[in-house]
Amino acid sequence: MSKNMTNILFWVFFLMTFAIVGCGNPGVRGKVVYSDDKSPLPRGVVNFVKDGFIARGQIDSNGNYVIGSKRAGDGLPAGEYKVYITGTSREINPNLGGGLERIINPKYEQPTTSGLELSVKGSQTFNIEVERFD
């Protein structure tokens, strides 16, 4: 096989692989805020789940998240998703008997109770409001 033909085959294979891997919707992102004053949720993980498939996005200190299924921001297939939020509680002074500090209503911690369902169609922004823990 000639060197030119080898180069052509390499580039065809590379471009096909890039096209297949890049088929998700890398622009699925948003912000999580409290419903009462619109201040950002300072920590946690937003989870999108559909038919056993799950994609996650870490919430930063400003409430922002970007969804990824294998790595941050790698995309999300189109479809209807149940959304829930985890990782918001933390242990308080474990050396003094501890307890958990909850910062959101526990209903948001399960896909069956969160009440959050979103339809992903492409690159989109989903801003989410949550209630504080009382």
C-alpha positions in Angstrom: 0.0 0.0 0.0 1.4 3.4 -0.9 2.2 6.0 1.7 -0.5 8.4 0.4 -3.1 5.7 0.6 -2.0 4.9 4.2 -2.3 8.6 5.1 -5.8 8.8 3.6 -7.0 5.7 5.4 -5.6 7.1 8.7 -7.5 10.4 8.3 -10.7 8.7 7.3 -10.5 6.4 10.3 -9.6 9.4 12.6 -12.5 11.5 11.3 -15.0 8.7 11.6 -13.9 8.0 15.2 -14.2 11.7 16.1 -17.7 11.9 14.6 -18.9 8.8 16.5 -17.4 9.9 19.8 -18.7 13.4 19.5 -22.3 12.5 19.0 -23.5 13.5 22.5 -24.7 17.0 23.5 -21.7 18.5 25.2 -23.6 21.7 26.1 -25.8 20.3 28.9 -25.2 22.6 31.8 -26.9 24.9 34.3 -27.1 26.4 37.7 -28.7 25.2 40.9 -30.1 27.8 43.2 -32.4 28.0 46.2 -36.0 28.8 45.4 -36.4 31.4 48.2 -33.6 33.8 47.4 -32.0 32.5 44.2 -28.6 32.1 45.9 -26.4 29.3 44.5 -26.3 25.8 46.0 -22.6 25.7 47.1 -21.9 21.9 46.6 -23.3 18.6 45.4 -23.8 16.6 42.2 -26.6 16.9 39.6 -27.5 13.4 38.3 -29.5 12.8 35.1 -30.9 9.2 34.8 -32.7 7.4 32.1 -33.2 3.6 31.6 -30.2 2.7 33.8 -28.0 5.3 32.1 -26.6 8.0 34.4 -24.7 11.2 33.8 -23.4 13.5 36.4 -22.1 17.1 36.9 -20.3 18.4 40.0 -21.8 21.6 41.4 -19.2 24.3 41.9 -19.3 27.0 44.7 -21.3 29.3 42.4 -24.0 26.6 41.8 -22.9 25.8 38.2 -22.7 22.3 36.8 -21.7 20.6 33.5 -23.1 17.1 32.7 -20.9 14.3 31.6 -21.4 10.5 31.3 -17.8 9.4 31.4 -16.0 12.7 32.0 -17.1 16.2 32.7 -18.8 17.9 29.7 -18.7 14.9 27.3 -22.3 15.1 26.5 -25.7 13.5 27.1 -27.9 11.6 24.6 -31.2 13.2 23.8 -34.2 12.0 25.8 -36.3 12.4 28.9 -34.4 12.3 32.2 -35.2 12.2 35.9 -32.9 14.5 37.8 -31.8 14.4 41.4 -29.1 16.0 43.5 -26.6 14.2 45.8 -23.6 15.1 47.9 -25.1 18.1 49.5 -24.9 16.9 53.1 -21.8 16.8 55.2 -20.8 15.6 58.6 -20.6 18.3 61.3 -17.8 18.0 63.9 -17.4 14.2 63.9 -15.1 14.4 66.9 -17.9 16.0 68.9 -20.7 13.6 68.1 -21.3 14.8 64.7 -24.6 14.7 62.8 -25.3 15.7 59.2 -25.7 19.2 57.9 -28.4 19.1 55.3 -28.7 22.1 52.9 -31.6 21.0 50.7 -34.9 19.2 51.1 -34.1 15.4 51.1 -36.7 14.8 48.4 -34.2 16.0 45.9 -31.8 13.2 46.7 -33.8 10.5 44.9 -35.0 10.3 41.3 -38.4 9.0 42.4 -39.1 11.9 44.8 -37.2 14.9 43.4 -40.0 15.9 41.0 -37.4 17.0 38.5 -37.8 15.8 35.0 -36.0 17.3 32.0 -36.1 16.8 28.3 -32.7 16.9 26.6 -32.8 17.8 22.9 -29.3 19.2 22.3 -27.0 21.8 23.9 -29.1 23.3 26.6 -29.0 25.1 29.9 -31.1 23.7 32.7 -31.4 26.0 35.7 -32.8 24.1 38.8 -34.4 25.6 41.9 -34.4 23.6 45.1 -35.9 24.1 48.5 -33.8 24.5 51.6 -33.8 21.9 54.4 -36.0 23.1 57.3 
